[in-house]
Amino acid sequence: MPVNFDLSDLYAFRALVEYGNFRIAAESICLSQSALSRRIDKLETALGLKLFERTTRRVMLTLKGQAFAERSTQLLADLEAVMADLSEVSAVRTGLVTVACVPSAAYYFMPRVIRSFQARYPRVRVKLIDSSAGNVYDAVVSGQADFGLSFSAGSQPDMAFLPLLEDRYVAACRHDHPLASRKSISWREFYQHDWVGLDKTSGNRNVLDRALAHIAPAKPSICETRHVTTLLGMVEAGLGIAAVPAMSLPISEPSALTSVALVDPLVNRTVGLLKKHTRLQSHIAAELENLLIEQFQQR
């Protein structure tokens, strides 16, 4: 049987399988939607198969399409592995990797990961969806993101959650605050100081409310924000102290802030990787995912 399609058609097919959306898939491989559609039509004609069921809302693989996706994905992976062994191809790879990430991990942690990734793949673009834990989960479920970094596993049967870090909540304060020299304080003592908090839409707020239901703050918060990164800005401005995940604070960069351990009780959140079992991962997305896991292991 003559082969009447080329590698570009296979990459177009893989992009549409990954994203399930013509617009996003076309953007990921730097094509127009019409050009992507032509490549898919060409591939279906060459194979004599209908690979996708198209509706007004989504694109789904047919049974034949699923079988072809498995074989073609392995074929492309083998080809890329051979090319990587024979030459330095990372510098010429292009594409788009989309990661959904909670803001408390996006502010200091993800820039280091992306910087390392860009050094290896300078022509690959990274799109970061920095939003709440619920929105991160939805972005992975809907296929908008290749994978997510969050502390909420959710309950969809086709979703996987790989725990990476037990992230402890600490008290963030300025270096000139009376608590800055302390090694630890209790939650009850924390609430006796001026403090700023998170509103009820925050996933971190939900974690703290469940863990501290038996502790009534001595006084209400000075201010509430939706995201931890905004909360840290309030602390830096001197409005008060705040309970935040430890990974939301800088590790080595000069900062006006420091942290004090919060005890009685210790409160943690589990940060991990969110993925869909049914999503076919591209090579470059897998590379970024592996780099992210390595960075967690080095913490």
Stockholm file with secondary structure:
# STOCKHOLM 1.0

chainA/1-299         MPVNFDLSDLYAFRALVEYGNFRIAAESICLSQSALSRRIDKLETALGLKLFERTTRRVMLTLKGQAFAERSTQLLADLEAVMADLSEVSAVRTGLVTVACVPSAAYYFMPRVIRSFQARYPRVRVKLIDSSAGNVYDAVVSGQADFGLSFSAGSQPDMAFLPLLEDRYVAACRHDHPLASRKSISWREFYQHDWVGLDKTSGNRNVLDRALAHIAPAKPSICETRHVTTLLGMVEAGLGIAAVPAMSLPISEPSALTSVALVDPLVNRTVGLLKKHTRLQSHIAAELENLLIEQFQQR
#=GR chainA/1-299 SS CCCCCCHHHHHHHHHHHHHSCHHHHHHHTTCCHHHHHHHHHHHHHHHTSCCEEECSSCEEECHHHHHHHHHHHHHHHHHHHHHHHHSCCGGGCCEEEEEEECHHHHTTHHHHHHHHHHHHCTTEEEEEEECCHHHHHHHHHHTSSSEEEESCCCCCTTEEEEEEEEEEEEEEEETTSTTTTCSEEEHHHHTTSCBCEECTTCHHHHHHHHHTTTCCCSSCCSCEESSHHHHHHHHHTTSCBEEEEGGGSCSSSCCSEEEEEEESSCCEEEEEEEEETTCCCCHHHHHHHHHHHHHHHTC
#=GC SS_cons         CCCCCCHHHHHHHHHHHHHSCHHHHHHHTTCCHHHHHHHHHHHHHHHTSCCEEECSSCEEECHHHHHHHHHHHHHHHHHHHHHHHHSCCGGGCCEEEEEEECHHHHTTHHHHHHHHHHHHCTTEEEEEEECCHHHHHHHHHHTSSSEEEESCCCCCTTEEEEEEEEEEEEEEEETTSTTTTCSEEEHHHHTTSCBCEECTTCHHHHHHHHHTTTCCCSSCCSCEESSHHHHHHHHHTTSCBEEEEGGGSCSSSCCSEEEEEEESSCCEEEEEEEEETTCCCCHHHHHHHHHHHHHHHTC
//
